[in-house]
Amino acid sequence: MLDNLKEKIVSILSGKPDKATSKADALKVTDSEYMKNSPKAVGYDTTQEQLFLMLNVLIGYSPENSILDLGAGRGDLYEFIREFYNVAPVSYFGIEQNPLLCDAAKSKHNLTLSNAIFDCNTKLPNHDWVVACGLFFERKMNSEDRDLENLLQLVDAMYASANVAVSFNLLSPINNEIHDGYFYVHPGLIMDILIEKYQLVTVKHNYSNSIYTVTIYKF
């Protein structure tokens, strides 16, 4: 199993897509397979980027743990866990607000997602790991201060429902082009705030210039 994991990690890090991945990356909105297979349909530029971010939110995760996936898209994280760890079944629960992506999850993975919006009023079910892969990239509020306040409230809800850990990605403003409509938060600021509140926090800014991963542990 370790050799298999190493092969999969190398494949993700190498950035050398196979034919199926290249085909998925090239799909257009007008293509019939777009919602089912395109990375752009779930907010990523390429399949390789999607896999890389999923790998990073799962660092430290054990497949025996149940997982709650917020902003689940098509539930691709579920299939990633099954294939990466070579386990079945996976104790997985996904929440996605887009009904078309929920339909795609059923078609692609035979997976039923909860079609709901995750906001500060959402009561989340308890799971070991609570993750949000790419969910916090878009701005939700009309000011940076309100966006940060909203993020911290959502992280608080995630932390309350997690038994083991919370993990999510954020966009970094350091040395990056800033685009309208996207939410950027300085990793030093988020680390200071979260360590003061939760203590057991890691910030991984070592795999991308523009994206980093925050993990909060509960043990």
C-alpha positions in Angstrom: 0.0 0.0 0.0 2.8 2.4 0.8 4.3 2.0 -2.7 0.9 2.7 -4.2 0.5 5.9 -2.1 4.0 7.0 -3.2 3.1 6.5 -6.9 -0.1 8.5 -6.5 1.7 11.3 -4.7 4.4 11.5 -7.4 1.7 11.6 -10.0 0.0 14.5 -8.4 3.2 16.5 -7.8 4.6 15.9 -11.2 1.9 17.8 -13.0 1.9 15.4 -16.0 -1.8 14.7 -16.8 -2.8 11.5 -18.6 -5.2 11.5 -21.6 -8.4 11.4 -19.5 -7.2 14.3 -17.4 -6.2 16.4 -20.4 -9.6 15.6 -22.0 -11.4 16.7 -18.8 -9.4 19.9 -18.6 -10.3 20.8 -22.2 -14.1 20.5 -21.7 -16.2 23.6 -22.5 -19.4 24.7 -20.8 -21.3 23.6 -23.9 -20.0 20.0 -23.7 -22.3 17.4 -22.3 -19.7 16.1 -19.9 -18.8 19.5 -18.5 -20.6 19.4 -15.2 -19.6 15.8 -14.6 -15.9 15.9 -15.4 -14.6 19.5 -15.9 -12.4 20.9 -13.1 -13.7 24.4 -14.0 -17.3 23.3 -13.1 -16.1 23.0 -9.5 -13.9 26.0 -9.4 -10.4 24.8 -10.5 -8.3 25.7 -13.5 -7.1 22.1 -14.0 -7.7 18.6 -12.6 -4.1 18.6 -11.4 -4.8 21.7 -9.3 -7.9 20.2 -7.8 -6.1 17.0 -6.9 -3.2 18.9 -5.4 -5.5 21.0 -3.1 -7.4 17.9 -2.0 -4.1 16.2 -1.1 -3.2 19.2 1.1 -6.4 19.4 3.0 -6.0 15.7 3.8 -2.5 15.8 5.2 -2.7 14.0 8.6 -6.1 12.5 7.7 -6.7 8.8 8.4 -9.2 6.9 6.2 -10.8 5.4 9.3 -12.0 8.9 10.2 -15.4 10.2 9.0 -15.3 13.3 6.9 -17.6 16.2 6.3 -17.0 18.0 3.0 -18.3 21.6 2.8 -18.8 23.0 -0.7 -18.4 19.5 -1.9 -18.9 20.2 -5.6 -19.4 16.8 -7.3 -18.1 15.0 -4.2 -14.8 14.4 -5.9 -13.0 14.3 -2.5 -14.9 11.2 -1.7 -13.6 9.4 -4.8 -10.1 10.8 -4.2 -10.1 9.3 -0.7 -11.3 5.9 -2.0 -8.6 5.8 -4.7 -5.7 7.4 -2.8 -6.1 5.3 0.3 -7.5 2.3 -1.5 -10.4 1.9 1.0 -14.1 1.3 0.7 -16.5 2.3 2.0 -15.6 5.9 3.2 -17.6 7.5 5.9 -18.3 10.7 4.0 -21.0 13.4 4.1 -20.9 16.3 1.6 -22.9 19.5 1.5 -23.2 21.4 -1.8 -25.5 24.3 -2.6 -25.5 23.9 -6.4 -28.2 21.3 -7.4 -26.5 20.7 -10.8 -23.3 19.6 -9.0 -25.4 17.4 -6.6 -26.8 15.7 -9.7 -23.3 15.3 -11.1 -22.2 13.7 -7.9 -25.0 11.1 -8.2 -24.1 10.5 -11.9 -20.3 10.3 -11.5 -19.8 8.7 -8.0 -23.3 7.4 -7.2 -23.1 9.8 -4.2 -25.9 11.6 -2.6 -25.0 15.1 -1.4 -27.0 17.4 0.9 -28.2 20.2 -1.3 -27.9 23.1 1.2 -26.1 26.4 1.8 -23.3 26.5 4.4 -23.5 29.8 6.3 -23.1 31.0 9.9 -26.6 29.7 10.8 -26.0 26.1 9.5 -26.0 23.4 12.2 -23.4 20.9 11.0 -23.4 17.2 11.9 -20.4 15.9 13.8 -17.6 14.2 11.9 -14.0 13.5 12.7 -12.6 15.7 9.9 -14.4 18.8 8.6 -12.9 20.2 5.4 -13.6 23.0 2.9 -11.5 22.6 -0.3 -11.7 25.9 -2.3 -14.9 27.0 -0.6 -13.5 30.3 0.8 -11.9 31.6 -2.4 -14.8 33.9 -3.5 -15.8 37.0 -1.6 -19.1 36.8 0.2 -19.3 40.3 1.8 -18.8 43.9 0.7 -15.6 44.6 2.7 -12.4 42.8 3.7 -13.2 43.2 7.4 -16.7 41.6 7.0 -15.2 38.8 4.8 -12.7 38.0 7.5 -15.4 38.1 10.2 -17.6 35.8 8.2 -14.7 33.4 7.6 -13.9 33.2 11.3 -17.5 32.5 12.1 -17.7 29.7 9.5 -14.4 28.2 10.8 -15.9 28.3 14.3 -18.9 26.3 13.1 -16.6 23.8 11.5 -14.5 23.5 14.6 -17.6 22.9 16.8 -18.6 20.0 14.6 -15.2 18.4 14.2 -13.9 15.6 16.5 -10.3 15.5 15.2 -9.5 18.3 12.8 -10.6 21.1 10.5 -8.8 21.8 7.2 -9.4 24.4 4.5 -7.6 26.4 1.7 -7.2 30.2 1.5 -5.9 32.6 -1.1 -2.7 34.5 -0.2 -2.3 38.2 -1.1 1.6 37.9 -1.0 3.3 38.6 -4.3 0.1 37.7 -6.2 -2.1 39.5 -8.7 -5.4 40.4 -6.9 -8.6 39.7 -8.8 -12.0 41.3 -8.1 -14.5 39.0 -6.5 -11.9 36.8 -4.7 -11.1 36.8 -1.0 -7.4 37.1 0.0 -6.2 36.9 3.6 -2.6 37.2 4.8 -1.3 33.8 6.2 0.5 35.5 9.1 -2.8 37.2 10.2 -4.9 34.1 10.0 -2.2 32.1 11.8 -2.0 34.6 14.7 -5.8 34.8 15.0 -6.4 31.0 14.9 -3.4 30.0 17.1 -4.6 32.5 19.8 -8.1 31.0 19.6 -7.5 27.2 18.9 -3.8 26.7 19.8 -3.1 23.6 17.7 -2.8 25.1 14.2 -0.7 24.5 11.1 -0.4 26.8 8.1 1.1 25.2 5.0 2.3 27.8 2.5 4.9 25.6 0.9 3.2 24.2 -2.2 1.8 27.2 -4.0 2.5 30.9 -4.4 -1.2 31.8 -4.3 -2.9 29.2 -2.1 -2.2 27.9 1.4 -3.8 25.3 3.7 -4.9 25.8 7.3 -5.4 22.8 9.6 -6.8 23.0 13.2 -6.4 20.0 15.4 -8.6 18.9 18.3 -6.5 16.5 20.5 
